[in-house]
Amino acid sequence: MLRDIVEIFLSPAPLHLGPMGYFRELAGIARRAQECREEWQSHLARTRQVIEHAALGCGQRDSVLVTGSGLLLDVPVEMLARNFQRVVLVDIHHGRETRRTVRHLANVELVALDVTGVVRDCYRFARSGCRGPLPEGRPQAIGDAPFDLAVSVNLVSQLAVMPRRYVLGHCPAFPPDRLKGFARDLISNHIDWLARHGDRVCLVTDIERHEDHCDGRKVVVDLLDGIRLGEPEETWTWFIAPQGKVFRDRAVRHHVAAWRDYPSASR
């Protein structure tokens, strides 16, 4: 909680991000990455490798857009800065550590942007008692011309998590099917948004959650709410946490899919 408060006051950001849990989640990711450093190492390395291969596959390297840049754990920012004239890192919030990491890179820009275009409206919707239809995402465009490469880094499955959680926190009886449709729309909108922003699209996302509970139960969760993104170029397992490290009663793994050149981006 103290870290959340410090982050709020020392990192300029819209006030609704605090109550909706975005600072808490940022701190949680940093904590889990530290606690499960060995388990995460392979996933982070594979993600960076996919991005690097996508970048080197670009015929022109004027500009690259990275969404879901976050703490830069899985983003090869130094490599991108060497190979592109302009690097734009987008996330709903960049903390002090991220700003410190890139401040020596003159061609790297940090853009604080809600790529769903719906977070603030969901905050107001929940606070007003969840009356009427759910807000519709209207993602904001970045610039006029497409980037040579647009990257989405471990973001797709997370787009609806915080808005959905906040709505349910205020309206526990809200119909699950409406929230599922809402999540699916955000994912589809994001894929379309990437295609509009990049001559080439690199996509990395976790798609399934596998839980091995201490009582023998095995639970599989579809992280994309039924959306199918097509046949991936690469897949691997992200070992989120062994039993006892983050979760007392279960071990958790995510199934990850990756595309160096996502097919829907072709024109």
Stockholm file with secondary structure:
# STOCKHOLM 1.0

chainA/1-267         MLRDIVEIFLSPAPLHLGPMGYFRELAGIARRAQECREEWQSHLARTRQVIEHAALGCGQRDSVLVTGSGLLLDVPVEMLARNFQRVVLVDIHHGRETRRTVRHLANVELVALDVTGVVRDCYRFARSGCRGPLPEGRPQAIGDAPFDLAVSVNLVSQLAVMPRRYVLGHCPAFPPDRLKGFARDLISNHIDWLARHGDRVCLVTDIERHEDHCDGRKVVVDLLDGIRLGEPEETWTWFIAPQGKVFRDRAVRHHVAAWRDYPSASR
#=GR chainA/1-267 SS CHHHHHHHHHSCCCGGGTTTTHHHHHHHHHHHHHHTHHHHHHHHHHHHHHHHHHHHTCSCCSEEEEESCTTSTTCCHHHHHHHCSEEEEEESCCCHHHHHHHTTCTTEEEEECCTTSCHHHHHHHHHTTSCSSCCCCCCCCCSSSCBSEEEEESCGGGTTHHHHHHHHHHCTTSCHHHHHHHHHHHHHHHHHHHHHHBSSEEEEEEEEEEEEETTSCEEEEETTTTCCCCCCSEEEEEEEECTTTSCTTEEEEEEEEEESSCGGGCC
#=GC SS_cons         CHHHHHHHHHSCCCGGGTTTTHHHHHHHHHHHHHHTHHHHHHHHHHHHHHHHHHHHTCSCCSEEEEESCTTSTTCCHHHHHHHCSEEEEEESCCCHHHHHHHTTCTTEEEEECCTTSCHHHHHHHHHTTSCSSCCCCCCCCCSSSCBSEEEEESCGGGTTHHHHHHHHHHCTTSCHHHHHHHHHHHHHHHHHHHHHHBSSEEEEEEEEEEEEETTSCEEEEETTTTCCCCCCSEEEEEEEECTTTSCTTEEEEEEEEEESSCGGGCC
//
